[in-house]
Amino acid sequence: MILWKLFVAFLYIGAFAFGGGYAILPLIEEVMVNNLGWLTFQEMTDIVSISQVTPGPIAINAATFIGMRVAGVPGAVIATTASVLPQSIALMILGHFLFQGKPVTFMERALHGLRPGVTGLVASATLSVCLASIFFSLTPLVIDPFALVAFIAVLLLQRKDVSIFKLVAIGASIGIAGEAVEQFLIK
């Protein structure tokens, strides 16, 4: 039963997520965190972080990680397959029409209309992940000082053309140091 729910949930996400990448995050959050309760918001942001470290599209990586967490290896396979199935079918159908050599004006108009919406979804996902990364709590507003330092350091260093590997290492080092300090203070 859980595999079927996982399949239907990611089939829904795959069918209604336009724009890929970060644009899919609000929909994954809505379904996995708010509707099904399979993840907390913090776990969702952790999955986004892990998905960024591993190669491949964020939606597929997130589907694989969530499927694995919910139902093990079969869940990972089901979630990943379900998340790409709607787009694969749509691409085959659109490819058939596009390679006929005739203009597909309805598709051009639809894509033109989707761009602002996708931009809004990306902005929403960015804001959600940013808030979850920097704040311990949003009610009341409690800032994680180490996360804030890591955020500012990476932003400043990114402007100086520091390699992405060094930026990730710096952010991870600050996060590990923050965790160590927090553990020390608790004891």
BATOR-621014 format. One record per residue: residue in one letter; x, y, z of N, C-alpha, C in turn. Coordinates in pm, 1 decimal. Layout:
! residues N
> aa:n_X:n_Y:n_Z:ca_X:ca_Y:ca_Z:c_X:c_Y:c_Z
> A:X:Y:Z:X:Y:Z:X:Y:Z
...
END
This chain:
! residues 187
> aa:n_X:n_Y:n_Z:ca_X:ca_Y:ca_Z:c_X:c_Y:c_Z
> M:81.7:-119.9:0.0:0.0:0.0:0.0:86.1:126.3:0.0
> I:195.6:123.8:78.7:282.0:241.1:85.9:349.9:265.4:-48.6
> L:384.6:159.5:-120.6:447.3:176.0:-252.3:349.3:240.1:-350.2
> W:223.5:201.8:-341.0:123.4:262.1:-428.9:105.8:410.6:-396.7
> K:98.9:444.5:-267.9:87.6:585.4:-227.8:209.0:664.8:-275.3
> L:326.0:605.3:-263.3:449.4:669.9:-307.5:446.3:692.5:-458.7
> F:400.8:592.1:-532.1:391.2:604.1:-677.8:295.0:715.8:-717.1
> V:177.6:717.1:-658.0:76.5:818.0:-690.6:125.7:958.2:-652.5
> A:189.2:970.4:-537.3:238.5:1101.4:-493.2:343.0:1156.0:-590.6
> F:438.2:1074.5:-630.9:541.9:1123.1:-722.0:493.7:1132.2:-866.2
> L:393.0:1054.8:-901.8:331.6:1072.4:-1033.2:263.9:1209.5:-1039.8
> Y:196.3:1245.9:-932.2:133.9:1378.4:-920.6:239.2:1488.3:-927.1
> I:345.5:1472.6:-849.8:453.4:1572.2:-850.1:513.9:1584.2:-989.5
> G:540.8:1472.4:-1052.2:599.2:1473.3:-1186.6:507.4:1534.5:-1290.4
> A:377.5:1515.0:-1273.8:281.9:1566.8:-1372.0:259.7:1716.8:-1359.5
> F:271.6:1769.4:-1238.3:237.9:1910.7:-1218.0:356.2:2000.8:-1184.1
> A:475.4:1947.7:-1190.3:594.5:2028.5:-1162.2:651.8:2078.9:-1293.7
> F:640.0:2206.9:-1316.2:694.9:2267.2:-1436.3:818.6:2346.8:-1400.6
> G:919.1:2338.4:-1484.6:1038.1:2418.8:-1465.0:1155.5:2341.0:-1410.2
> G:1131.5:2224.8:-1350.0:1241.4:2145.5:-1298.5:1320.4:2217.5:-1190.8
> G:1429.3:2156.9:-1149.5:1518.2:2218.3:-1051.2:1444.7:2265.0:-927.4
> Y:1473.6:2387.0:-889.3:1415.7:2441.3:-766.0:1265.7:2467.7:-779.2
> A:1214.4:2477.6:-899.8:1071.4:2503.6:-917.7:985.5:2388.8:-865.7
> I:1042.2:2270.2:-856.3:965.7:2154.7:-810.1:959.2:2147.1:-657.2
> L:1048.1:2217.7:-588.6:1056.1:2206.0:-442.3:927.9:2244.1:-368.8
> P:860.9:2353.6:-405.0:736.1:2383.0:-331.9:631.2:2272.4:-345.5
> L:626.4:2208.6:-460.7:529.5:2100.3:-479.5:568.9:1977.3:-397.3
> I:698.1:1943.2:-397.4:743.5:1831.0:-314.2:715.1:1860.5:-167.4
> E:742.4:1983.3:-125.2:715.3:2021.6:13.6:566.9:2009.1:45.9
> E:482.9:2059.5:-42.2:338.1:2054.2:-19.3:290.4:1910.3:-1.8
> V:335.6:1822.0:-90.9:288.5:1683.5:-87.4:353.7:1605.0:26.5
> M:486.0:1608.5:35.3:558.2:1522.7:130.5:552.3:1572.1:274.7
> V:558.2:1704.7:293.3:559.6:1760.7:429.3:418.3:1791.8:476.9
> N:346.0:1870.7:399.2:215.3:1919.3:444.4:103.1:1816.7:429.5
> N:94.5:1749.4:314.0:-17.7:1657.7:291.3:3.1:1519.4:352.1
> L:116.1:1455.4:320.9:137.7:1318.1:365.5:210.5:1307.6:499.5
> G:284.7:1410.6:536.1:357.8:1408.8:662.4:471.2:1308.3:665.7
> W:524.4:1270.2:551.2:634.1:1174.4:546.1:767.4:1238.5:583.8
> L:775.1:1370.2:575.8:897.2:1442.4:609.7:862.2:1563.4:694.9
> T:956.7:1606.1:776.7:943.6:1736.0:840.8:1004.6:1838.0:745.8
> F:980.6:1965.0:772.7:1038.6:2068.0:686.2:1190.4:2065.0:694.1
> Q:1244.8:2038.0:812.5:1390.7:2029.0:828.4:1446.1:1913.2:746.2
> E:1378.1:1799.3:747.9:1422.3:1685.3:666.3:1416.0:1719.0:518.2
> M:1315.1:1795.7:479.3:1303.3:1838.1:339.4:1423.4:1923.5:298.7
> T:1462.5:2017.0:383.3:1578.3:2100.8:350.6:1706.5:2018.0:350.2
> D:1713.8:1916.8:436.6:1830.4:1827.5:434.4:1836.8:1749.7:302.9
> I:1722.7:1704.3:255.4:1718.9:1631.6:127.9:1760.7:1722.9:13.5
> V:1717.5:1848.8:17.9:1759.3:1944.8:-85.3:1911.3:1959.8:-82.5
> S:1967.9:1969.4:36.8:2113.6:1982.1:49.0:2184.4:1858.8:-6.1
> I:2137.5:1742.2:31.2:2198.1:1618.2:-17.3:2181.6:1606.8:-168.6
> S:2065.6:1645.9:-219.6:2040.6:1638.7:-363.8:2133.7:1729.8:-442.5
> Q:2178.4:1836.9:-379.6:2271.2:1927.5:-446.4:2412.3:1870.0:-452.3
> V:2446.6:1785.3:-356.8:2580.4:1728.2:-352.8:2594.3:1615.4:-454.6
> T:2487.7:1540.0:-474.8:2493.5:1427.6:-568.0:2463.7:1474.4:-709.9
> P:2524.6:1408.8:-809.2:2499.4:1450.5:-947.4:2357.4:1414.7:-991.9
> G:2304.8:1492.7:-1083.4:2173.0:1465.8:-1139.0:2072.0:1571.9:-1100.7
> P:1956.4:1566.2:-1164.7:1850.6:1663.9:-1136.2:1799.3:1652.3:-993.3
> I:1769.2:1766.1:-936.4:1726.2:1770.7:-795.6:1597.0:1692.6:-773.3
> A:1504.7:1696.6:-868.9:1377.0:1626.7:-852.6:1397.8:1475.4:-846.5
> I:1483.6:1423.9:-930.7:1508.9:1279.2:-931.7:1582.8:1238.4:-804.9
> N:1682.7:1317.9:-766.3:1755.5:1286.2:-643.7:1662.9:1291.6:-522.7
> A:1579.2:1393.7:-515.8:1485.8:1405.9:-403.4:1388.2:1287.9:-402.4
> A:1336.5:1250.3:-519.0:1244.7:1136.5:-527.1:1313.5:1009.0:-478.5
> T:1436.9:989.9:-519.2:1511.1:870.3:-477.8:1532.9:869.3:-326.8
> F:1576.8:982.4:-270.6:1600.2:988.6:-126.0:1471.8:970.8:-46.8
> I:1365.2:1036.1:-89.8:1237.5:1024.9:-16.8:1182.9:883.6:-28.3
> G:1188.1:826.4:-147.9:1142.7:688.5:-166.1:1220.1:591.3:-79.6
> M:1350.2:611.7:-71.1:1435.6:525.9:11.7:1397.8:539.2:159.5
> R:1371.7:660.9:201.9:1336.6:684.5:343.0:1201.4:623.2:377.8
> V:1106.6:633.9:284.8:970.4:588.0:312.5:956.3:436.3:297.6
> A:1021.0:376.7:194.1:996.7:234.6:166.5:1120.5:159.2:118.6
> G:1238.9:205.5:153.2:1360.8:132.9:116.3:1389.3:138.3:-33.3
> V:1464.3:40.1:-79.9:1505.6:37.1:-221.2:1385.5:30.6:-316.2
> P:1285.1:-53.2:-288.9:1168.7:-51.9:-379.4:1102.4:86.7:-384.8
> G:1097.1:153.9:-272.3:1039.8:288.7:-268.3:1120.3:386.6:-350.4
> A:1252.8:375.3:-344.9:1339.0:463.2:-424.0:1315.8:442.5:-572.9
> V:1304.5:317.4:-613.3:1281.4:286.6:-755.5:1144.0:337.2:-798.7
> I:1042.5:310.8:-719.3:905.2:352.5:-751.9:894.8:504.8:-759.4
> A:947.3:574.5:-658.9:937.2:720.5:-654.0:1011.2:784.0:-771.6
> T:1130.0:734.7:-801.4:1208.8:789.7:-911.3:1138.2:766.5:-1044.2
> T:1089.0:646.5:-1065.2:1018.1:614.3:-1190.3:892.3:699.1:-1204.9
> A:814.9:709.6:-1098.2:690.2:786.6:-1103.2:716.6:934.2:-1128.5
> S:826.7:987.3:-1074.8:853.7:1130.6:-1091.6:890.8:1167.1:-1235.0
> V:948.8:1073.8:-1309.9:987.8:1104.8:-1448.7:888.2:1054.5:-1552.5
> L:796.6:969.8:-1513.6:702.2:910.9:-1609.0:615.3:1013.8:-1682.9
> P:551.6:1107.9:-1613.5:467.0:1203.3:-1686.9:544.6:1288.1:-1788.8
> Q:665.1:1336.3:-1749.0:742.6:1417.8:-1842.1:792.5:1334.8:-1960.2
> S:828.0:1210.2:-1935.5:875.6:1124.4:-2044.1:766.2:1102.8:-2148.3
> I:646.1:1076.0:-2101.4:533.2:1057.6:-2193.1:503.5:1187.5:-2267.7
> A:502.7:1299.5:-2193.0:475.8:1429.6:-2256.5:582.7:1463.2:-2360.8
> L:708.2:1436.0:-2329.9:815.2:1464.6:-2425.6:804.2:1379.7:-2551.3
> M:763.9:1255.4:-2537.2:746.5:1170.5:-2655.6:634.0:1224.2:-2743.9
> I:524.8:1264.9:-2682.2:412.3:1319.2:-2759.2:450.9:1451.4:-2825.1
> L:509.9:1543.0:-2746.6:551.2:1672.2:-2802.6:658.8:1655.6:-2909.1
> G:751.0:1563.7:-2885.3:856.0:1537.5:-2984.1:797.9:1492.2:-3116.8
> H:693.8:1412.5:-3109.8:627.1:1367.1:-3232.3:575.4:1486.6:-3312.5
> F:511.5:1581.0:-3246.2:456.9:1698.2:-3314.5:566.0:1796.4:-3357.0
> L:663.6:1817.3:-3270.8:768.4:1914.4:-3301.5:853.5:1871.7:-3420.2
> F:876.0:1742.4:-3435.8:960.4:1696.3:-3545.4:881.4:1671.6:-3673.4
> Q:757.4:1713.7:-3675.0:677.9:1709.4:-3797.0:712.8:1827.5:-3887.2
> G:783.7:1927.0:-3832.2:823.6:2044.0:-3909.9:719.2:2154.7:-3912.9
> K:611.2:2137.6:-3840.0:505.7:2239.0:-3835.6:517.4:2317.4:-3705.6
> P:486.4:2447.1:-3707.6:492.9:2524.8:-3582.7:385.4:2479.4:-3483.5
> V:421.3:2478.2:-3358.9:329.1:2438.9:-3252.8:307.4:2562.9:-3166.0
> T:221.9:2653.7:-3215.5:205.1:2783.3:-3149.1:143.6:2770.5:-3010.1
> F:54.5:2675.0:-2989.0:-7.1:2660.8:-2857.4:99.4:2627.1:-2753.3
> M:198.0:2548.0:-2793.9:304.7:2510.6:-2701.8:394.4:2630.2:-2671.9
> E:425.4:2707.5:-2771.9:507.1:2827.1:-2752.0:436.6:2924.9:-2657.9
> R:307.4:2940.6:-2676.1:230.2:3030.5:-2588.8:222.6:2977.1:-2446.3
> A:204.7:2847.3:-2433.0:198.8:2786.7:-2299.7:331.2:2804.8:-2227.1
> L:440.6:2780.1:-2296.4:571.9:2796.6:-2234.2:598.6:2942.5:-2197.6
> H:555.6:3033.1:-2281.2:571.8:3175.6:-2251.8:494.2:3213.6:-2124.8
> G:377.1:3156.7:-2107.2:296.3:3184.5:-1988.4:350.1:3117.2:-1863.0
> L:417.9:3003.3:-1878.8:470.4:2930.6:-1763.5:593.7:2997.2:-1702.4
> R:670.8:3069.4:-1781.8:796.8:3126.9:-1732.7:779.9:3211.2:-1606.5
> P:685.7:3305.3:-1601.7:672.0:3384.1:-1477.8:631.0:3298.8:-1357.6
> G:546.3:3200.7:-1381.6:504.1:3113.1:-1272.3:619.6:3030.2:-1219.3
> V:700.8:2977.5:-1308.4:816.7:2898.8:-1267.7:915.5:2986.4:-1191.3
> T:934.0:3109.5:-1236.7:1022.6:3202.4:-1166.8:972.9:3225.7:-1023.9
> G:842.8:3240.3:-1007.1:785.2:3256.3:-873.5:806.1:3133.0:-786.7
> L:793.2:3014.9:-845.1:815.7:2891.9:-769.2:960.8:2880.1:-723.6
> V:1054.0:2915.6:-812.8:1195.8:2911.3:-776.9:1223.6:3010.3:-663.5
> A:1166.5:3130.5:-673.4:1185.3:3231.4:-568.0:1127.8:3181.5:-435.5
> S:1011.3:3119.2:-439.7:948.2:3066.4:-319.1:1034.2:2957.0:-256.2
> A:1084.5:2865.7:-337.8:1170.2:2758.3:-286.4:1298.3:2814.5:-227.6
> T:1355.5:2913.3:-294.6:1478.7:2974.9:-245.1:1455.4:3038.1:-108.8
> L:1347.3:3111.0:-94.8:1315.7:3175.7:32.3:1292.3:3072.6:142.8
> S:1217.3:2966.6:112.8:1189.5:2862.8:213.1:1317.1:2795.7:261.1
> V:1403.1:2756.8:166.4:1527.1:2689.0:202.9:1619.5:2784.3:278.3
> C:1623.8:2909.4:235.8:1706.9:3009.9:302.2:1661.5:3029.6:446.9
> L:1533.2:3046.0:468.8:1481.2:3064.7:604.3:1506.5:2942.1:691.5
> A:1484.6:2822.7:634.6:1505.6:2700.1:711.3:1652.8:2677.7:742.4
> S:1741.0:2730.5:658.6:1884.0:2712.4:680.3:1939.7:2807.7:784.2
> I:1888.4:2927.4:792.0:1946.0:3030.2:877.7:1879.8:3037.3:1015.2
> F:1753.0:3001.9:1024.1:1679.9:3017.1:1149.4:1654.5:2882.1:1215.4
> F:1672.2:2876.8:1347.8:1633.3:2758.6:1424.1:1481.9:2745.4:1422.9
> S:1416.3:2860.2:1437.1:1271.6:2863.2:1447.8:1220.0:2993.1:1385.8
> L:1105.3:2984.3:1321.9:1045.2:3104.0:1263.7:944.1:3166.6:1358.3
> T:894.9:3088.8:1456.6:802.9:3143.4:1556.1:844.3:3094.7:1692.9
> P:908.2:3165.4:1775.9:964.5:3298.4:1754.6:1089.0:3289.7:1666.2
> L:1126.2:3401.4:1611.4:1239.0:3409.3:1520.4:1369.8:3389.6:1596.2
> V:1435.4:3274.4:1574.3:1561.0:3243.1:1642.6:1665.1:3209.6:1537.0
> I:1769.6:3292.7:1529.9:1873.0:3276.8:1427.8:1977.8:3177.1:1474.3
> D:2021.8:3090.9:1382.4:2134.8:3001.7:1404.8:2259.5:3079.8:1365.2
> P:2341.0:3124.6:1461.4:2453.9:3212.1:1428.1:2555.0:3147.4:1334.0
> F:2580.2:3017.4:1348.8:2676.7:2951.0:1261.4:2623.5:2940.1:1118.8
> A:2494.5:2914.4:1105.2:2434.8:2909.3:971.6:2440.4:3046.4:905.3
> L:2416.5:3150.6:982.7:2423.6:3286.2:929.3:2566.1:3320.0:884.1
> V:2664.7:3282.0:964.9:2805.0:3305.9:928.7:2839.8:3229.2:800.9
> A:2798.0:3102.6:792.8:2825.7:3022.5:673.1:2760.0:3085.0:551.0
> F:2636.4:3129.4:564.8:2561.9:3190.8:454.6:2633.6:3315.9:404.6
> I:2670.5:3403.6:496.7:2737.1:3528.8:458.6:2875.3:3500.3:399.7
> A:2950.4:3407.6:460.6:3084.4:3374.9:410.1:3077.5:3321.0:267.5
> V:2985.8:3230.0:242.9:2974.6:3172.2:108.2:2928.4:3277.9:8.2
> L:2834.0:3362.3:47.6:2790.8:3469.9:-42.9:2906.0:3562.3:-79.1
> L:2983.6:3603.6:19.7:3094.8:3694.5:-5.5:3204.6:3628.7:-88.7
> L:3234.3:3503.9:-57.1:3340.3:3434.6:-130.8:3297.9:3399.3:-272.7
> Q:3169.0:3375.4:-292.6:3120.4:3343.8:-426.6:3144.8:3461.1:-521.6
> R:3134.3:3581.2:-471.5:3158.8:3700.4:-552.8:3305.9:3713.0:-591.6
> K:3392.7:3643.8:-520.4:3535.8:3649.0:-549.2:3579.2:3531.8:-636.7
> D:3485.1:3464.0:-697.4:3511.1:3351.1:-787.7:3586.4:3235.9:-722.0
> V:3552.9:3206.5:-596.0:3607.7:3089.9:-528.3:3536.3:2967.8:-585.3
> S:3608.1:2857.2:-604.8:3548.4:2738.5:-666.8:3434.2:2684.3:-580.9
> I:3341.8:2619.6:-646.1:3224.3:2564.8:-578.8:3264.9:2460.8:-474.1
> F:3371.6:2386.1:-501.5:3417.0:2284.8:-406.3:3464.7:2349.9:-276.6
> K:3537.1:2459.9:-289.9:3584.1:2530.5:-171.4:3467.1:2592.1:-95.4
> L:3368.3:2644.2:-167.9:3251.2:2702.5:-102.3:3175.2:2597.4:-21.7
> V:3157.1:2480.3:-80.3:3087.9:2372.1:-10.1:3168.2:2330.3:112.3
> A:3300.1:2318.6:96.5:3386.3:2279.6:208.5:3380.9:2383.3:320.7
> I:3381.4:2510.1:284.3:3375.0:2616.9:384.6:3241.7:2611.9:459.2
> G:3131.6:2601.8:383.2:2999.6:2593.9:446.6:2987.3:2472.8:537.2
> A:3036.8:2357.4:490.4:3031.0:2235.4:571.1:3116.6:2248.5:696.2
> S:3235.0:2307.7:682.3:3325.1:2325.3:798.0:3261.7:2414.2:904.1
> I:3200.3:2522.1:861.7:3134.0:2611.1:958.3:3018.0:2538.6:1025.8
> G:2942.6:2459.6:947.4:2831.8:2382.9:1005.2:2879.3:2279.7:1105.4
> I:2989.1:2211.5:1074.6:3045.1:2111.9:1167.1:3096.1:2180.6:1293.6
> A:3163.3:2294.3:1276.4:3212.2:2369.4:1392.3:3094.8:2413.9:1479.5
> G:2988.4:2461.5:1417.2:2869.8:2503.2:1492.4:2808.6:2389.8:1570.6
> E:2802.0:2272.2:1508.9:2747.2:2155.1:1577.0:2835.6:2116.3:1694.7
> A:2968.0:2121.5:1674.9:3061.4:2086.9:1782.3:3046.7:2184.1:1899.7
> V:3036.9:2313.3:1870.2:3019.6:2413.5:1975.9:2887.2:2390.7:2048.3
> E:2782.8:2362.1:1973.4:2651.0:2337.9:2034.1:2654.4:2216.8:2125.1
> Q:2719.3:2108.4:2082.1:2731.0:1988.0:2164.2:2812.3:2016.1:2290.1
> F:2919.3:2096.5:2276.4:3003.6:2132.6:2390.5:2925.3:2213.6:2492.7
> L:2842.8:2306.5:2444.1:2765.2:2391.7:2533.6:2654.0:2315.6:2604.7
> I:2601.1:2213.0:2538.9:2494.8:2131.8:2599.9:2548.3:2052.3:2717.8
> K:2672.1:2003.6:2705.2:2732.0:1922.2:2812.4:2779.0:2008.1:2920.8
END
